[in-house]
Amino acid sequence: MSDKIQQAADKFAELVKVQLERNERIKAQKEFVDYEKLDKIIIGVCGGDGIGPVITHEAARVLEHMLADEVKKGRVEFRTIDGLTIENRVKHNKAIPDDVLAELKKCHVILKGPTTTPRAGDPWPNIESANVAMRKELDLFANVRPVKVPDQGIDWTFFRENTEGAYTLGSCGVNVDQDVAFDFVLCTTEGTERIARLAYDFARKNKKERVSIITKANVVKTTDGKFLKLCQNIGQEYPEIITDDWYIDICTAKLIDQKRRRDFKVFILPNLYGDIITDEAAEFQGGVGTAGSANIGKKYAMFEAIHGSAPRMVSEGRDKYADPCSMLRAAVLLLSHIGYQKQADELERALDVCMYEEKKLIVTGRDTGATCEQFGNYVMDTIERL
């Protein structure tokens, strides 16, 4: 038994060492990139796998259409980055192959399609999620997901901590023996304070009167308790904003309460809770296929769909019928992030018209509906006529 304990202790000690070093790195980081000061903004387009290349190509095509003048002026450049397929990742036995990561780091922002994460029973080895790896490698600490359903009074923005919590060490657990296994949850002061401050700054800038901190601090007392207290401390710097806190279980329930859910505006959540609850929230506006996601860091930013790679659609030859709306919503967030708010508003308005108002074309995922390309054309035509 003593050998098992020592082996587990050694593994934990190495994890602690790595995270202490990481903590020093993130404390030393400088301010956010000012895109207005860049001579050229480089947008990387990384298709991923499954239906990812199809829907990412369509979103990129719409972006290129909207930014055509900026491309001509040399202000914006699009770069295609291949190699994030599950096959290539397995070949290199890495979540992100080194050459792909090097290309990603040459871009300022990235439009990324879904990627396959192997699970038990899959024909692939257990490599780390490419999403998790990218967030760690590029330090994309904030996952920002807006959900709006105006006729139900829903106007939510979720700030999910992206690089800590239960996910950052998700592939680093310890099997002590065949009966006992451990995973680890991480919370740092710097990591929590920066996501909290980003959320409160957003609330102040957008005149949102309430920020809700979501944890399970009554049970997960150390890490969730630290997260809650640090967020509350940051909230004191914003006296005009109401700060409240909820446990993840009751918050999830209250989102389906038609009266109470209208009170929520901005959320701050650790990684795992944010992943779960934003998928639930997306259902209110039509499902995960309708929601985009921003992953924000101080130097880099990545924009993606919130759904998976749907490999079965590819195997059944239905990938050309994949719904691009989640990637197009991500493109709205990308445009806004790099300073093209007018174009972001135009694309968001066009998507609302196409998805909810006119519905001249409907994507069903099968030949009963429009193709991905046809819907993209519909969106661009709508932009031109609005």
C-alpha positions in Angstrom: 0.0 0.0 0.0 2.8 2.4 0.8 4.1 2.2 -2.8 0.7 3.1 -4.2 0.5 6.1 -1.8 4.0 7.3 -2.8 3.3 7.0 -6.5 0.1 8.9 -6.2 1.9 11.5 -4.0 4.6 11.9 -6.6 2.1 12.4 -9.4 0.3 15.1 -7.3 3.6 16.8 -6.4 4.4 17.2 -10.1 1.0 18.6 -10.9 1.4 21.1 -8.0 4.8 22.2 -9.4 3.4 22.7 -12.9 0.5 24.8 -11.6 2.7 26.9 -9.4 4.8 27.7 -12.4 1.7 28.5 -14.5 0.4 30.8 -11.8 3.5 32.9 -11.9 3.2 33.1 -15.7 -0.3 34.4 -15.7 0.4 36.9 -13.0 3.1 38.4 -15.2 0.8 38.8 -18.2 0.4 42.3 -19.7 -2.7 44.0 -20.9 -5.1 42.9 -23.6 -4.2 43.4 -27.3 -5.4 46.7 -28.8 -6.6 45.7 -32.3 -6.8 49.3 -33.4 -3.1 49.6 -33.0 -2.3 46.5 -35.2 -1.2 47.1 -38.8 -3.0 43.9 -39.8 -5.4 41.6 -38.0 -4.7 37.9 -38.9 -7.8 35.6 -38.6 -6.9 31.9 -38.6 -9.6 29.6 -39.9 -9.2 26.1 -38.4 -11.9 23.6 -39.5 -11.4 20.9 -37.0 -13.0 17.6 -38.0 -16.4 16.0 -38.5 -18.8 18.6 -39.7 -16.3 21.3 -38.5 -14.7 22.0 -41.9 -18.1 22.5 -43.6 -19.6 24.9 -41.1 -16.3 26.7 -40.5 -15.8 27.3 -44.2 -19.3 28.8 -44.4 -18.7 31.1 -41.5 -15.4 32.2 -42.9 -17.0 32.8 -46.3 -19.5 35.1 -44.7 -16.8 36.9 -42.8 -14.7 37.3 -45.9 -17.7 38.8 -47.7 -18.3 41.3 -44.9 -14.7 42.3 -44.5 -13.8 42.3 -48.2 -12.8 45.9 -48.2 -10.6 45.5 -45.2 -8.9 42.5 -46.9 -8.2 44.6 -50.0 -6.7 47.4 -47.8 -4.4 44.9 -46.1 -6.1 45.6 -42.8 -7.3 42.0 -42.4 -5.9 38.7 -43.5 -7.5 35.2 -43.4 -5.2 32.2 -43.0 -6.4 28.5 -43.3 -4.9 26.2 -40.7 -5.2 22.5 -41.3 -4.1 19.6 -39.1 -6.5 19.7 -36.2 -8.3 16.6 -37.4 -8.6 13.6 -35.0 -6.5 11.5 -37.4 -3.6 14.0 -37.4 -3.8 14.5 -33.6 -3.6 10.8 -33.1 -0.8 10.5 -35.5 1.3 12.9 -33.4 -0.2 11.7 -30.2 -0.9 15.3 -29.2 -4.1 17.3 -28.6 -2.6 19.9 -30.9 0.4 18.9 -33.0 3.4 21.3 -32.6 3.3 22.6 -36.2 -0.4 23.4 -35.9 0.1 25.2 -32.6 2.9 27.2 -34.1 0.6 28.4 -36.9 -2.2 29.2 -34.5 0.1 31.4 -32.5 0.9 33.5 -35.7 -2.8 34.6 -35.7 -4.5 37.2 -33.5 -7.9 35.5 -33.5 -9.0 32.1 -34.6 -12.3 30.8 -36.0 -12.3 27.1 -35.0 -14.6 24.3 -36.0 -15.6 21.5 -33.6 -13.1 18.8 -32.9 -13.6 15.2 -31.8 -12.6 14.3 -28.2 -12.1 10.5 -27.8 -14.1 8.8 -25.1 -14.2 5.2 -23.8 -15.1 2.8 -26.6 -14.0 5.0 -29.4 -11.3 3.7 -31.8 -9.0 6.5 -30.8 -6.4 6.7 -28.0 -7.3 8.9 -25.0 -5.7 12.1 -26.0 -6.6 15.4 -24.4 -9.4 17.6 -25.8 -8.1 19.9 -28.5 -10.4 22.6 -27.1 -9.0 22.3 -23.6 -5.5 22.2 -24.9 -6.0 25.3 -27.0 -7.4 27.2 -24.1 -4.4 26.3 -22.0 -1.8 26.9 -24.7 -3.2 30.3 -25.7 -4.4 31.1 -22.2 -7.9 31.8 -23.3 -9.2 32.2 -19.8 -12.7 33.5 -20.5 -15.4 31.5 -22.3 -18.1 34.0 -23.2 -21.5 32.8 -24.3 -24.5 35.1 -24.9 -28.1 33.8 -25.0 -31.0 36.0 -26.0 -34.7 35.3 -26.4 -36.3 38.8 -26.3 -40.0 37.6 -26.2 -39.2 35.6 -23.0 -37.2 38.3 -21.4 -34.0 36.3 -21.6 -30.8 38.4 -22.1 -28.0 36.3 -20.5 -24.2 36.5 -20.9 -22.1 33.7 -19.3 -18.5 34.2 -18.3 -17.1 30.7 -17.8 -13.6 30.4 -16.4 -11.8 28.4 -19.1 -8.4 27.3 -17.9 -8.9 26.1 -14.3 -11.6 24.2 -12.4 -12.3 20.6 -13.1 -11.2 20.6 -16.8 -7.6 21.9 -16.7 -6.4 18.7 -15.1 -9.0 16.5 -16.6 -6.4 14.2 -18.3 -4.1 14.2 -15.2 -6.0 12.1 -12.7 -4.4 9.3 -10.7 -5.5 5.7 -10.7 -4.1 4.6 -7.4 -5.1 1.0 -8.1 -8.0 -0.7 -9.8 -10.4 0.4 -7.0 -9.4 4.0 -6.3 -9.1 6.9 -8.6 -8.7 10.7 -8.1 -9.2 13.7 -10.3 -8.2 17.3 -9.4 -9.9 20.7 -9.3 -7.7 23.9 -9.6 -8.5 27.4 -8.5 -6.0 30.3 -8.3 -6.4 33.9 -7.2 -5.2 35.4 -10.5 -7.2 33.0 -12.6 -10.4 33.8 -10.7 -9.9 37.6 -10.4 -9.3 38.1 -14.1 -12.5 36.3 -15.2 -14.5 38.1 -12.5 -13.2 41.5 -13.5 -13.9 40.8 -17.2 -17.5 39.9 -16.3 -18.0 43.0 -14.2 -16.4 45.3 -16.8 -18.8 43.9 -19.4 -21.7 44.4 -17.0 -20.7 48.0 -16.4 -20.0 48.8 -20.1 -23.4 47.3 -21.2 -25.4 48.6 -18.3 -26.3 45.2 -16.9 -27.5 45.7 -13.3 -26.8 42.2 -11.9 -24.0 39.7 -11.8 -24.6 36.2 -10.5 -21.8 34.0 -9.2 -22.5 30.3 -9.6 -20.7 27.7 -7.5 -21.3 24.7 -5.2 -19.3 26.3 -2.4 -21.5 24.7 0.3 -20.0 21.3 -0.7 -16.9 22.0 -2.7 -15.6 24.2 0.1 -12.0 24.9 -0.8 -11.9 25.7 -4.6 -15.5 26.7 -5.1 -15.4 28.6 -1.8 -12.3 30.5 -3.0 -13.9 31.2 -6.3 -17.0 32.6 -4.7 -15.1 34.8 -2.2 -12.8 36.3 -4.8 -15.6 37.1 -7.2 -17.5 38.8 -4.4 -14.4 40.9 -3.6 -14.2 42.0 -7.2 -17.9 42.8 -7.1 -17.3 45.3 -4.3 -15.4 47.4 -6.8 -18.6 47.9 -8.8 -21.1 49.3 -6.3 -23.7 50.2 -8.9 -24.0 46.5 -9.8 -26.0 44.0 -7.7 -24.0 40.9 -6.9 -25.8 37.7 -5.9 -24.6 34.1 -5.7 -26.3 30.8 -6.5 -25.5 27.1 -6.1 -25.3 25.5 -9.5 -28.2 23.0 -8.8 -30.8 25.6 -7.8 -29.6 28.0 -10.5 -30.1 25.4 -13.1 -33.6 24.9 -11.8 -34.4 28.6 -11.8 -33.4 29.1 -15.4 -36.6 27.3 -16.3 -38.7 29.4 -13.9 -40.4 31.9 -16.2 -40.5 34.6 -13.6 -37.1 34.2 -11.9 -35.0 33.7 -15.0 -35.7 37.2 -16.2 -33.7 38.5 -13.2 -30.5 36.9 -14.4 -28.2 39.0 -16.6 -24.5 38.2 -16.3 -23.1 35.0 -14.8 -19.6 34.0 -13.6 -18.9 30.3 -13.3 -16.1 27.8 -12.9 -15.3 25.7 -15.9 -17.4 22.5 -15.4 -20.6 24.3 -14.3 -20.3 26.8 -17.1 -20.0 24.1 -19.7 -23.2 22.4 -18.5 -25.4 25.4 -17.8 -24.6 27.2 -21.1 -25.8 24.2 -23.1 -29.1 24.3 -21.1 -29.4 28.0 -21.7 -28.8 27.6 -25.5 -31.9 25.4 -25.6 -34.1 28.4 -24.9 -33.0 30.0 -28.2 -33.3 26.9 -30.3 -30.5 24.5 -29.1 -26.7 24.3 -29.1 -26.7 24.7 -32.9 -27.8 28.3 -32.5 -25.2 29.5 -30.0 -21.7 30.7 -30.6 -18.8 31.0 -28.1 -15.9 33.3 -27.6 -12.7 32.3 -25.8 -10.9 35.4 -24.8 -7.3 35.8 -23.6 -5.1 38.8 -23.3 -3.0 38.0 -26.4 -5.2 35.6 -28.4 -8.9 34.9 -28.9 -10.7 31.9 -30.4 -14.3 31.7 -31.6 -16.3 28.5 -32.0 -19.6 26.6 -32.1 -20.6 25.2 -28.8 -21.7 21.8 -30.2 -19.6 18.8 -31.2 -18.2 17.5 -34.4 -21.1 15.1 -35.3 -19.0 12.4 -37.0 -22.2 10.4 -37.7 -23.4 13.1 -40.1 -20.2 12.7 -42.0 -20.4 8.9 -42.1 -23.9 9.2 -43.4 -23.0 11.7 -46.1 -25.0 14.5 -44.5 -22.2 16.9 -43.6 -23.2 19.3 -46.4 -26.6 19.7 -44.6 -24.9 20.7 -41.3 -26.3 23.9 -39.7 -23.8 26.7 -39.7 -25.7 29.0 -37.4 -23.6 28.3 -34.3 -20.4 29.2 -36.2 -22.1 32.2 -37.7 -23.0 33.4 -34.2 -19.4 32.9 -33.2 -18.5 35.0 -36.2 -20.6 37.8 -34.7 -18.6 37.6 -31.5 -15.3 37.6 -33.5 -16.3 40.8 -35.5 -17.2 42.6 -32.3 -14.0 41.5 -30.5 -11.7 42.9 -33.2 -13.5 46.2 -33.4 -15.9 45.7 -36.3 -19.1 46.3 -34.3 -21.1 47.7 -37.3 -20.5 44.4 -39.2 -21.2 42.4 -36.1 -24.6 44.1 -35.6 -25.4 43.6 -39.3 -24.6 39.9 -39.1 -26.5 39.4 -35.9 -29.6 41.1 -37.3 -29.4 39.0 -40.5 -29.2 35.8 -38.4 -32.2 36.8 -36.4 -34.2 37.5 -39.6 -33.1 34.2 -41.2 -33.4 32.0 -38.2 -36.5 33.4 -36.4 -38.5 35.8 -38.5 -38.5 35.0 -42.2 -37.4 31.4 -42.1 -37.3 31.2 -45.9 -34.7 28.4 -45.6 -34.5 25.9 -42.8 -31.6 23.7 -42.1 -32.7 20.2 -40.8 -29.4 18.3 -41.1 -30.8 16.2 -43.9 -31.9 16.6 -47.5 -35.3 17.8 -46.3 -33.7 21.2 -45.6 -31.2 23.6 -47.0 -27.5 22.9 -47.3 -25.0 24.7 -45.3 -23.9 26.7 -48.3 -27.5 27.6 -49.3 -28.1 29.0 -45.8 -24.8 31.0 -46.0 -26.0 32.5 -49.2 -29.3 33.4 -47.6 -27.6 35.2 -44.8 -25.3 37.2 -47.1 -28.3 38.1 -49.3 -30.2 39.2 -46.2 -27.2 41.4 -45.0 -27.2 43.2 -48.4 -31.0 43.9 -48.4 -31.4 45.0 -44.7 
